[in-house]
Amino acid sequence: MSTDNRYYDVIIIGCGAAGIAAGIELQEQSSETKFLILEARHRIGGRAWTIDSDIFGFPIDLGASWIHHYSPTNPFYRYHQQLKIDEEEIIDFEDHSCCSLFIDYDGEKIPSNVSYQANRIGENLIELLNDYKEVEINQDKSVEEVIKEKYDQIKDEQIKRYVDFFLSKLEYYEASNISKLSAKYWNSENDTIQCNIALKSGYGNFLTQIATQLHQLPIQLDTIVNSIDTNDPIYIYIHTSNSIVYKCKYVLITVPLGCLKIHTIEFKPQLPEWKMQAIISMGYGLMNKIVLQFSSNFWGNNITQIHHASRDTRGIFRYIISTPKSNILILFVVDHFAHELEELTDQEIIEHVMTFLRKIFPHVTIEQPLKFQISRWSNDKFSCGSFSNFPVNANQQTVKDLARECSEGRLHWAGEHTNYGNSIGCVDSAFESGQREAKKLLKKLNIK
Ligand SMILES: Cc1cc2nc3c(=O)[nH]c(=O)nc-3n(C[C@H](O)[C@H](O)[C@H](O)COP(=O)(O)OP(=O)(O)OC[C@H]3O[C@@H](n4cnc5c(N)ncnc54)[C@H](O)[C@@H]3O)c2cc1C
């Protein structure tokens, strides 16, 4: 072990959106603040990860891809304007234009009268949830429990399948299951589906440009933090995988909630009980992407989205986006199904997908894909899942506790899961949380 003899005011752990935002804030507000960002991976951006254009011919996001809540109040708005990235796509996730296919398990188009009926039932179920949010002050139940009685009254198999299709949309947004999600807080900020833009050069690349071109932040890559020791009243000692010990006054921890849940970092002394409880109580879901490139487009020249109603298990391969000109399909999978797939080999996953595609496009011959990429966010030890959500009995206080400093105010916390009072789970949520904590730290350092 060697010690980095420099003494930092702040060390930020993790160089995803939250760590980058905190770094920018510290840098912009004071040239005197000595800070460093330690990042475990060989790249920055965390769960916003764009893979190289030489694989598919253009960049593909394996993690976050849409800038949600795109408006002048979004922290990314100014960067998007500044970097003049004008190649953008505006996405409506439930686009009902001719660019979307809504298909049944066997490839038949969902009849409009049936989908109309199912949507109405689905909306009534959402109404029940909205009523529950308003009326039940203290009690919480799962989304499934609240809608169960009405849901069980649906007798027609086909309608039930489309109601499931409707409900699985909600499970996709939360990367979880309605049996786990809180009826009071699921989708507590429900405008996520509006104003979404995807940058053709990729969200991960966008963050990298911000951190390295516009701001030249001090980032130490390939540095896994193993433990944080606050026993000494003056210095905090950070032990890393490359045998360097860093010393600082304050630490800002931005590692994903999934990593905190399985204790990838050891805290000496242990974190207080209330912090541990918040880490346990908050939900953390799984979403993965399976990207396939074919020799030809067999799904239709103008089709950019495919929505599928599964017959077997709700939500299986519910949502697929396509870039028809490049013959690419991107399948989204969440929750149980995503976990199951992660345990399979790449070849087994591809076989699974091919069986599915041949079933929903029974009248065409589908060759094996030429190229593919599969994310595995759960087995990735620096993410351990995809993004947070509210399970039963988690609430805004849980998020506040995740954000609250501890160890006599020396350990600060940011990340999408700490963004109380606003959206959680998104890249802009993470960015806002990083800005928030940096402002607090600057105050403590008497800089602002
Ligand atoms: C498949 C998928 C799709 C998504 N789609 C969208 C979307 O379209 N739009 C959207 O807004 N959001 C989306 N999200 C969510 C979004 O990616 C995250 O909410 C956001 O990127 C989180 O940022 P963060 O800074 O909190 O965490 P991260 O980006 O995870 O950053 C944390 C950093 O900490 C590092 N780290 C972890 N452990 C250690 C350690 N021990 N030592 C040092 N460093 C460590 C990690 O490597 C990482 O770089 C998606 C996520 C996934 C997985």
The ligand as an SDF file (V2000), in Angstrom:
LIG
                    3D

 53 58  0  0  0  0  0  0  0  0999 V2000
  -30.5660   -0.4300  -19.5570 C   0  0  0  0  0  0  0  0  0  0  0  0
  -30.7360    0.9300  -18.9240 C   0  0  0  0  0  0  0  0  0  0  0  0
  -31.4960    1.8850  -19.5720 C   0  0  0  0  0  0  0  0  0  0  0  0
  -31.6540    3.1420  -19.0050 C   0  0  0  0  0  0  0  0  0  0  0  0
  -32.3310    4.0890  -19.7130 N   0  0  0  0  0  0  0  0  0  0  0  0
  -32.3390    5.3600  -19.2620 C   0  0  0  0  0  0  0  0  0  0  0  0
  -32.7850    6.4090  -20.1050 C   0  0  0  0  0  0  0  0  0  0  0  0
  -33.1390    6.1970  -21.2760 O   0  0  0  0  0  0  0  0  0  0  0  0
  -32.7690    7.6660  -19.5990 N   0  0  0  0  0  0  0  0  0  0  0  0
  -32.3360    7.9480  -18.3200 C   0  0  0  0  0  0  0  0  0  0  0  0
  -32.3460    9.1140  -17.9290 O   0  0  0  0  0  0  0  0  0  0  0  0
  -31.8760    6.9690  -17.5220 N   0  0  0  0  0  0  0  0  0  0  0  0
  -31.8440    5.6970  -17.9630 C   0  0  0  0  0  0  0  0  0  0  0  0
  -31.2760    4.7150  -17.2030 N   0  0  0  0  0  0  0  0  0  0  0  0
  -30.8500    5.0280  -15.8180 C   0  0  0  0  0  0  0  0  0  0  0  0
  -29.5480    5.8390  -15.7990 C   0  0  0  0  0  0  0  0  0  0  0  0
  -28.5850    5.1990  -16.5780 O   0  0  0  0  0  0  0  0  0  0  0  0
  -29.0480    5.9800  -14.3660 C   0  0  0  0  0  0  0  0  0  0  0  0
  -30.0760    6.4380  -13.5230 O   0  0  0  0  0  0  0  0  0  0  0  0
  -27.9000    7.0010  -14.2500 C   0  0  0  0  0  0  0  0  0  0  0  0
  -26.9520    6.8060  -15.2620 O   0  0  0  0  0  0  0  0  0  0  0  0
  -27.2640    6.8460  -12.8830 C   0  0  0  0  0  0  0  0  0  0  0  0
  -26.1870    7.7500  -12.7190 O   0  0  0  0  0  0  0  0  0  0  0  0
  -25.3710    7.7180  -11.3370 P   0  0  0  0  0  0  0  0  0  0  0  0
  -24.3030    8.7250  -11.4230 O   0  0  0  0  0  0  0  0  0  0  0  0
  -26.3130    7.7670  -10.1940 O   0  0  0  0  0  0  0  0  0  0  0  0
  -24.7520    6.2490  -11.2800 O   0  0  0  0  0  0  0  0  0  0  0  0
  -23.6950    5.5010  -12.3250 P   0  0  0  0  0  0  0  0  0  0  0  0
  -23.9160    6.0990  -13.6470 O   0  0  0  0  0  0  0  0  0  0  0  0
  -23.9120    4.1070  -12.1160 O   0  0  0  0  0  0  0  0  0  0  0  0
  -22.3220    6.0230  -11.7610 O   0  0  0  0  0  0  0  0  0  0  0  0
  -21.7380    5.4330  -10.6180 C   0  0  0  0  0  0  0  0  0  0  0  0
  -20.2700    5.1840  -10.9200 C   0  0  0  0  0  0  0  0  0  0  0  0
  -19.6730    4.5850   -9.7700 O   0  0  0  0  0  0  0  0  0  0  0  0
  -18.6860    3.6670  -10.2160 C   0  0  0  0  0  0  0  0  0  0  0  0
  -18.3770    2.7340   -9.1350 N   0  0  0  0  0  0  0  0  0  0  0  0
  -19.1460    1.7250   -8.6460 C   0  0  0  0  0  0  0  0  0  0  0  0
  -18.5040    1.1080   -7.6240 N   0  0  0  0  0  0  0  0  0  0  0  0
  -17.3130    1.7370   -7.4860 C   0  0  0  0  0  0  0  0  0  0  0  0
  -16.2020    1.5620   -6.6010 C   0  0  0  0  0  0  0  0  0  0  0  0
  -16.1880    0.6130   -5.6480 N   0  0  0  0  0  0  0  0  0  0  0  0
  -15.1220    2.3720   -6.7320 N   0  0  0  0  0  0  0  0  0  0  0  0
  -15.1040    3.3610   -7.6740 C   0  0  0  0  0  0  0  0  0  0  0  0
  -16.1250    3.5810   -8.5250 N   0  0  0  0  0  0  0  0  0  0  0  0
  -17.2250    2.7850   -8.4260 C   0  0  0  0  0  0  0  0  0  0  0  0
  -19.3570    3.0050  -11.4100 C   0  0  0  0  0  0  0  0  0  0  0  0
  -18.4220    2.3780  -12.2430 O   0  0  0  0  0  0  0  0  0  0  0  0
  -20.0560    4.1900  -12.0670 C   0  0  0  0  0  0  0  0  0  0  0  0
  -19.2700    4.7850  -13.0660 O   0  0  0  0  0  0  0  0  0  0  0  0
  -31.0700    3.4540  -17.7520 C   0  0  0  0  0  0  0  0  0  0  0  0
  -30.2910    2.4910  -17.1060 C   0  0  0  0  0  0  0  0  0  0  0  0
  -30.1050    1.2510  -17.6870 C   0  0  0  0  0  0  0  0  0  0  0  0
  -29.2140    0.2580  -17.0070 C   0  0  0  0  0  0  0  0  0  0  0  0
  1  2  1  0
  2  3  1  0
  2 52  2  0
  3  4  2  0
  4  5  1  0
  4 50  1  0
  5  6  2  0
  6  7  1  0
  6 13  1  0
  7  8  2  0
  7  9  1  0
  9 10  1  0
 10 11  2  0
 10 12  1  0
 12 13  2  0
 13 14  1  0
 14 15  1  0
 14 50  1  0
 15 16  1  0
 16 17  1  0
 16 18  1  0
 18 19  1  0
 18 20  1  0
 20 21  1  0
 20 22  1  0
 22 23  1  0
 23 24  1  0
 24 25  2  0
 24 26  1  0
 24 27  1  0
 27 28  1  0
 28 29  2  0
 28 30  1  0
 28 31  1  0
 31 32  1  0
 32 33  1  0
 33 34  1  0
 33 48  1  0
 34 35  1  0
 35 36  1  0
 35 46  1  0
 36 37  1  0
 36 45  1  0
 37 38  2  0
 38 39  1  0
 39 40  1  0
 39 45  2  0
 40 41  1  0
 40 42  2  0
 42 43  1  0
 43 44  2  0
 44 45  1  0
 46 47  1  0
 46 48  1  0
 48 49  1  0
 50 51  2  0
 51 52  1  0
 52 53  1  0
M  END
$$$$
